[in-house]
Amino acid sequence: MKKDEHTPGPWTMKPWCVDEGIVKQWVIDSRDWLHLAHVHVQEDDTPTECDLGDGEANARLIASAPDLLAALTLVHDLIEMDDKM
């Protein structure tokens, strides 16, 4: 496979914009970049429970991207190795 062409992991997520105890934005950081990505929970000022859960889940998914890529690369390489046998 091609060499990685992304910001190396690990990526971490943390609450960024908290208003009255409600997280309205998550930020994804890496060792090399602060604020690699932002996940906005809701456009307006009244996020629902669903919005809050979805926002956190989306931030976790983005933050796990380097680990997911590593796992997929390993599976790809194992399949290629198996095809050559």
N, C-alpha and C positions, 0 to 999 in steps of 0.2 A: 504494500500500500504506500501511498504518498506520505512523505514526512508531514508531521503535524504542522498546520499553518493557522494556529490559533494561540491565544494567550494561554500559557501553560497553567495547569491546576496546581494546587487545589483552588477552587472557587468557593467562596463562602457567602452566605446571605445573612442579612441582619435588618431589623426594622429601621426605617429611615425617617419617615414622617409619621410621628405619633401625635394624635390629637385626642385629648381626654381619654387616654388609655386605648384608643383604637388605632391600629396600624393602617395607615392609608397608602403607604408606599414601602416597598422592600428594595434594598440595594444589594447588588451582587459585586463582590470585590475579589481580587486575586492578589497574589504576592506583589505583582508588578504594577497593577492598575487599581486605583481606587475608583469605585463607581463604574465598573465595567458595564453594568446594566442596571436599569431601574424597572421595577414592576409596579405599576399603578393599580391600586385595588379598585378604585371607582373614580369616574370623572367628577361626579358631584360630591357634595359634603355628607351624603347619607348612605354609606355602604351598608348592604344587607349582610346577614350572617353568611349567605352563600358567597357573596363577593369577597368577604374576608377569607374564607376557606380557600376559594379559588386563587386568590392573590398569593397566599402563602404557598399553596401547592405549585403554582406556576414558578414562583421564585426558587423553590426547592428543585424543580425540574431543571431550570436553567443552571443553577449552581452545580448540579450533578453532571453537566455535559462532559467535562473532561474525563470523569470516571466512566461514563457510558461509552464514550469514544474508545477508551482503552479496552473495555470489555468487548466491544464490537470488533475492534482490530484483532484481538486475540482469537475470537471465534473465526473471523475471516482467515487469519493465518493458519489455524488448525484445519479448516476446510480445504484450503489450498494444499497443505501438506498431505492431507488424506487423499486428495485427488492425484497426487504425484506417486502414491504408493501402488 
